[in-house]
Amino acid sequence: MMKGVVDGCLLSIINEKEVYGYELAEKLESYGFEAFSEGTIYPMLLRMQKEKLVTSTLRKSTAGPKRKYYSLTEKGEEELVLFKERWNALETNVNRVLSQQKND
């Protein structure tokens, strides 16, 4: 379940602006996802690229080698919309269960 949640979060972050892997790891950490390093994120990005959810572009870096920047494809944008719909339904259902348990 966590994999699907992180995928959706990555899509959402990438949807805001083109980002590179290390930047994604920093963003996730700033939102409280501490267990995700670049080593965890890059395989996810590679899979998402194979699934045609994201595309990448190499760009010059101010420090060091070129960086691979990721952006959403049209399919990635559609997947993000579906993720948000699934997330909202899941959140609603879990909250119903939790609130029902308090009332019993």
KELO-304844 format. One line per field, with one value per residue (C-alpha): z, y, x; residue in three letters. Coordinates in Angstrom, 1 decimal, padded with zeros to 4 digits, always signed. Each point is the difference from the previous one (the first is absolute). Layout:
BEGIN
z Z,... .
y Y,... .
x X,... .
rest ALA,... .
# end
This chain:
BEGIN
z +000.0,+000.9,-003.5,-001.6,+002.4,-000.7,-003.8,+000.3,+002.1,-002.5,-002.9,+002.0,+000.7,-003.6,-001.2,+001.8,-001.9,-001.7,+002.7,+000.3,+002.2,+003.0,+000.0,+000.2,+002.9,+001.8,-000.7,+001.3,+003.1,+000.6,-000.1,+002.7,-002.3,+001.6,-001.3,-003.6,-001.3,-003.6,-000.1,+000.6,-002.2,-003.2,-000.5,+000.5,-002.6,-002.4,+000.3,-000.4,-003.1,-001.5,+000.8,-001.9,+003.0,+000.0,-002.5,+000.7,-001.4,+000.7,+000.9,+001.0,+003.7,+001.8,+002.0,-001.4,-002.8,-001.9,+001.9,-001.2,+000.4,+000.1,-001.3,-000.3,-003.3,-000.9,+001.3,+003.3,+000.4,-000.5,+002.5,+002.5,-000.4,+000.6,+003.0,+001.6,-000.5,+001.5,+002.9,+000.8,+000.0,+002.1,+002.5,+000.3,+000.5,+002.6,+001.9,+000.0,+001.6,+002.6,+001.0,+000.2,+002.4,+002.3,+000.1,+000.9 .
y +000.0,+002.4,-000.5,+001.3,+002.9,+001.1,-000.4,+002.4,+002.4,+000.0,+000.7,+002.9,+001.5,-000.4,+001.5,+003.2,+000.5,-002.0,-001.5,-002.2,-003.1,+001.6,+002.8,-002.5,-001.7,+003.3,+000.9,-003.3,+000.4,+003.5,-001.6,-002.5,-003.0,-000.6,-003.5,+001.0,+000.7,+000.5,-003.7,-000.8,+002.7,-000.7,-003.5,+001.3,+002.8,-002.6,-002.1,+003.0,+001.0,-003.6,+000.4,+003.3,+002.0,+002.2,+001.1,+001.3,+002.6,+000.4,+003.5,+001.8,+000.3,+003.0,-002.6,-003.3,-002.2,+000.5,-000.6,-002.0,+002.0,-001.7,+001.3,-001.6,-001.4,+000.2,-003.5,+001.0,+002.9,-002.4,-002.4,+002.9,+000.8,-003.7,-000.1,+003.0,-001.6,-003.3,+001.8,+002.0,-003.1,-001.9,+002.9,+000.3,-003.8,-000.2,+003.0,-001.6,-003.2,+002.0,+002.2,-003.0,-001.7,+003.0,-000.1,-003.7 .
x +000.0,+002.8,+001.5,-003.2,-000.1,+003.6,-000.6,-002.9,+002.0,+002.8,-002.4,-001.5,+003.5,+001.1,-003.3,+000.9,+003.3,+002.8,+002.2,+003.1,+000.3,+001.8,-002.5,-002.8,+001.6,+000.3,-003.6,-001.3,+002.1,-001.4,-003.5,+001.0,+001.0,+003.4,+000.7,+000.4,+003.4,+001.2,+000.9,-003.7,-001.4,+002.0,-001.3,-003.5,+000.6,+001.5,-003.1,-002.3,+002.0,-000.5,-003.7,+000.1,-001.3,+003.1,+002.6,+003.5,+002.4,+003.7,+001.0,+003.1,+000.7,+001.6,+002.0,+001.2,-001.4,-003.2,-003.3,-002.9,-003.2,-003.4,-003.3,-003.4,-001.3,-003.7,-000.4,+001.7,-002.4,-002.9,+001.5,+000.3,-003.7,-000.9,+002.4,-001.7,-003.5,+001.1,+001.8,-003.1,-002.2,+002.5,+000.3,-003.8,-000.5,+002.8,-001.4,-003.4,+001.4,+002.1,-002.9,-002.4,+002.5,-000.1,-003.8,-000.2 .
rest MET,MET,LYS,GLY,VAL,VAL,ASP,GLY,CYS,LEU,LEU,SER,ILE,ILE,ASN,GLU,LYS,GLU,VAL,TYR,GLY,TYR,GLU,LEU,ALA,GLU,LYS,LEU,GLU,SER,TYR,GLY,PHE,GLU,ALA,PHE,SER,GLU,GLY,THR,ILE,TYR,PRO,MET,LEU,LEU,ARG,MET,GLN,LYS,GLU,LYS,LEU,VAL,THR,SER,THR,LEU,ARG,LYS,SER,THR,ALA,GLY,PRO,LYS,ARG,LYS,TYR,TYR,SER,LEU,THR,GLU,LYS,GLY,GLU,GLU,GLU,LEU,VAL,LEU,PHE,LYS,GLU,ARG,TRP,ASN,ALA,LEU,GLU,THR,ASN,VAL,ASN,ARG,VAL,LEU,SER,GLN,GLN,LYS,ASN,ASP .
# end
